[in-house]
Amino acid sequence: MRSSAMRDMMAITARPEVISLAGGLPDTSSFPAEAFSAETDEIARESLAEALQYGPTEGIAAIREQIVKVMAAEGMAVDATDVTVTTGGQQAIDLVTKTLIDPGDILICDAPTYPGAIPTFCSYEADVRQIECDADGMRMDVLEATLDSLAAKGQKPKFIYSIPTFQNPGGVTLSLERRRQLVRLASERKILILEDNPYGLLRYEGESLPTLYSLDGGNFVLYLGTFSKILSAGLRIGWLVSPRPIQEKLVLGKGASDLCTSTLTQMFAAQYFARNHWHDYVEDLIGIYRSRRNAMIGAMSEYFPHGATWNKPEGGLFIWATLPDVLNSEDLLAKAIGKGVAFVPGTAAYVDGRGASSMRLNFSGVKEDLIIEGIRRIGAVAGEQLRLYETMTSTDEMRLPPQQDIEAASDDFGDGQAR
């Protein structure tokens, strides 16, 4: 078992003096207090005893019906009985992995991938194979070559985990052509896909793309959704849509984990979405997050060192930045925290230590002035580290003996190599 990079920093980022660009925090301060009060008051008046009681393991009927409507907003048609309510999206990842993976089983995911999924995959002792991404998402040529290589050895992955829309942490979106290729590969080779879609409704520009689930029709794609990014992370409500035989096992696993998701929060969410004001709230969030994304990109252009690169996501909550490769983001994080700012180092998004010069930056959780100041602090620390590196390397070069002395020394060792 290994810890999540975000959880490791929770105590630090909770300190008011630390600007956290680390967690995927939605801006819950924008949620209207009067709406919260109205829903809780109605529950207290009309359904208090039920709200304070255990509920069905698969979720109460009211919230499953609202989940169907939310999915319809992204072009998906599902039956409420195929929905399993989970305690956040994180539990959904855990349940699918627990249900499908035995120690040593292969699963495939993006490179980089959601840092919170890595500890889950490792805790069930999965053999994780990560497929590199480019600007159009997971590379299908690399995926197909990997599947061919596994098939030649008589192996097949249990499932493919992907965040195709505004990927966490990379911010990239899987192109329509590649979505179709991925669904086709899954169908031809009888491989399940777990589609994680927390951010699909948070699009700031560009055209919407069909989900993998809608392209597949629910045959090989399991769909994971959550209210954490479009309503509240604190409600801890996510869901899975899956074929009935898999759903039966997922419900068994959930019952063993927590019996049921909070009835109170399910009722709150069901009432809120039933009133149909959620579209307006999501539109408000889109305006807030678009502005914060732009502020972060502008600040990076001003304060990050020469040679740094980053993307401009069309939606979601994250920007993936890569600094000059002489910098290590884990070392940089330790120094940045000392300056009162935090981010997620790139190594947290890989199982094998890659991503050392990269970082995940969240722009949704703090206001624009703090985003700019946080980026300024990270840029200042990165600049200090680069100057130190340049000083050390130039000093080392000055101290090197003349080339003829190095060659003479190598001859003395008799193997042609200087030591």
Secondary structure, 3 states (H helix, E strand, C coil): CCCCHHHHCHHHHCCCCCEECCCCCCCHHHCCHHHHHHHHHHHHHHCHHHHCCCCCCCCCHHHHHHHHHHHHCCCCCCCHHHEEEECHHHHHHHHHHHHHCCCCCEEEEEECCCCCHHHHHHHCCCEEEEEEEECCEECHHHHHHHHHHHHHCCCCCCEEEECCCCCCCCCCCCCHHHHHHHHHHHHHHCCEEEEECCCCCCECCCCCCCCHHHHHCCCCEEEEEECCCCCCCCCCCEEEECCHHHHHHHHHHHHHHHCCCCHHHHHHHHHHHHCCCHHHHHHHHHHHHHHHHHHHHHHHHHHCCCCCEECCCCECCEEEEECCCCCCHHHHHHHHHHCCEECEEHHHHCCCCCCCCEEEEECCCCCHHHHHHHHHHHHHHHHHHHHHHHHHHHHHHHHCCCHHHHHHHHHHHCCCCCC
